[in-house]
């Protein structure tokens, strides 16, 4: 993909952002209600965490401040997902409405177009709240400046990996709508499982469950693993594993998406 193509895709995304903001501001009151809902949802998770830590000092080696980093990491990644792809809602909405064909005939990569089909600008508040929580937790860690630089560098890479992993899994789940127009059950299960990643996955003591959340459904990389880079120090093995997993899942999700398109075309022909 050359430089002009990159610019084209950036322009398309920015145009989608502009359209989304304009549609939200048609009813400003509703937009601010959505903003409040996003903030309230984030702080409900913190309140639940505070209640739990009111009875114990740490859970599976995680202090309250360290667990806050997990929530912050989850909110960073979830916010990025919402403001860039709106949880891949473009797939299921277009399949259900029978408008997917109109997206496929456009001279743009179908996966990109369906991913940015909708943007939720109010969810930028998830990132703002995540940043506030991160700073609140970080104030309890007394690292040297050099140590903070290294830990933050690893953290940023792991956040990006977590975003790609989240996106890839969401794309594969939503691609099921190409085969089954009523795949809402799988989508609800995915949302329920992904919400668990806002708490340290180390609290699950069973080895089978830990394997499930680190390999088969790697939600640990959407909160716990990035937080560990700050709370317990960076680890090269985890970063390499996260990079490989993100790359592998992205390739697989793209293949699943194109397989879904072939199934959708066959069903509509």
N, C-alpha and C positions, 0 to 999 in steps of 0.2 A: 504494500500500500504506500503510494507516494505522498509527498507533502501536501499536494492539492487535495487528495482524497481525505487525509486527516482533517484538513481545514473544513472540508465539506461536512464531515460527520460532526465536528464541533459545532458548526453553524446549525445543523439540524437539532442537536441536543439543546443549544441555547434557545432556539425557536420554540422547542417543546416547553422549556422552562417558562418562557415569556407567555405562551398560551395558557399554561397551567396557572400562573400567577393572575393573569387577567380573568380567567374563569372563576378563581377563588374570590377575587375582589369585586365581582358582580354583587356579592352579598358579604360585605366586610364583617358584619356581626357574626355570620356563620364561620368565617375564617378565623376570627379571634376565639370563638368557641372551640374550634378544632385545635388551635394553639394551646388553649387551656387544657384540653383533654390530653394532649401529648405530654405536657408538663406534669399533669396530675398522675398519669399512668406511670411515669418514671419515678415520682416521689412515693407512690404507693409501694413500689418494689423496695425502696430504701426504708420505708416505715416498717415493712415486714421484716427486713433484715435487722433493723434496730430492735424490734421486739424479740427476735430470736437471740440476739447477742445480749439482751438484757438478762438472760439466764445463764449464759456461758461466756467464757473469755475468748475461746477460739473453737473453731469447728474444723476437724481434720487438718490442724496446723495453720488455719487461716484466721487471722485476727479480723476485727470489724473493719479496720481501715483497708486491709488487704482485700477483703471481700468487696468493699466499695469499688476497688479498681476493676473487679470483674463486671460489676454493673455498668461502670463507665465504659469499659471496652465493648460490652454488648450494645450499649446505646450508641456509641460511635458507629459501629458496624451497621446496626439496624437503621440508624438515621441515614447513613450513606445509601443503603439499599432503597429506602423510601424516596429520597430526593433524586435518585438516578434512575430507578426502575419501577418504583411504586409496587414493590413486591411481585414484579412480573405479572401484574394483573392484566396487562395487555393481551396475554395469551388466552386466558380463560374467557375474558369479555368478548374478544373478537371471534373466538370459536363459537361461543354460545349465541352471539348475535348474527353469526353467519357473515361477518365482514372481514374474515381473515384473508380472503382472496384479494381484497382491495389493497391489503398491506403487502402481499407477496408480489404483486405485479410492478411495484415501484422499484426503480433502479438503485436500490440501496440494500445492503446486506439485511436479510429478513430477521435474523436474530437481533441485530442492533435496533432495527426499527420497532420490533415488537417489544424490546426491552424498554425503550424510552417513549413508548406509546403514551404513557401517562407519568407525570411527575407530581409528587405531593409536596409543595413548597412549605407547608406548615411543619413538616417533619424536620426542618432544619433546627427546630427547637430541641430535638433529641440530641443533636450534636452539641448545641449550646449547653444543655443540662449535663451532658456527658463531660464536657470540659470543666464545668463548675465542680462536679463530683470528683473528677480526676485531681483538680487542684486542692480540693478539700482533703482528699486522702493523701496526696503527695506531701502535704504540710507536716505529716507525721513521720516521714522518712528523712533521716538526716544523712544524706549521701553527699559526697564531694561533688563539685561541679563536673569533673571529668567522668565520674561514675554516672551522674545523671545523663550526660551526653550519650554514653554507651548504652545505658538502659533504654533511653528514649528512642535511640536509633533502632534497636532491636524491636522495641514496642511498635514503632511505626510500620516496620516491615511486617510484623505479625498481624497488625490490624488490617493491612492491605491483603494479606493471605486470608484472613478471616472473612473479609468482604468477598473475595473471589470464591471461597468455599461456600459461603451463604448463598451467593448469587447462583452458583452452579447447581446446588441442591434445589433451590427454588425453581430454576429453569427446568430441571428434570421432572420435578413434581408437576409443574404447570404444563409441561409437554404432554402429560397423560391425557389432557383434555382433547388432544388431537385424536386419541383412540376412544376415549370415553367422555362424552360431553358432561356427564354427571360424576366427575372425579372429585367432588367437593369433600368427600370423606377423607381421602388421602391428604388433601390440602389442610383440612382441620387438624389431622394428626400431626402433620409437619409443623404447623403453627404452635401446637401444644408442646411438642418436643423442643422446638427451637427456643421457646420461652424459658426452658430449663437452663439454657446456657448463660442466663444472667446471674447464676449462682455458681460457686466453685464446684466443678464436677468431681473433685476429690472427696466430696461428702458421700459419694456412692462407694461403699466399701467393697461390694461384690466385684470380683475380678471380671466376671462376664459383662456386668453393666459398664464397667470402666472401658472394656474393650469395645463395647457397642458405641459409647460416646466419644471414643478417640479414633476409631477406624471405620466402622460401618456407617454410623451417623455421627460424623466428627464435630459435635457441637462444642467440644472442649476448646476448639480453635476459634470459636466465636466469642470467647469471653475469658475463660480460664487461662489458656496458654499465653495470650498477650499480656494479661495481668501478671503472670509469673515473671515476665521479663523485668518488671518494675519491682515487684514484691520480693522475689527470691533471686534475682540476678539473671542475666542473659545466658542462654544455652545454645551453642551452635547446632547441636543435634536436633533440638526442637525446631529451630529456624529452618534448617535444611529439610526436615520432614514436612514442615508446614508449606514450604515453597513447592516441594515435589507433589504434595497432596493437592494444593491449589491448582497447579498446572495440570495434573492428571484429571481432576474433577472437571475442570473447565473443558478439556478436550472431550471427555466422556459426555458432558452435558450438551456440547455442540453436536455430537453425533446423535444423541437421543433426540434433540430438537429436529434435526434433519430427517431422522427416521419417522418422527411424528408428522412432519410435513408430507412425507410420502404416504403415510397412512391416511392423512386428512385428504389429500388429493384423490386417493383411490375411493374414499368414501363419498366424495362430492361429485365424482365423475359419472 
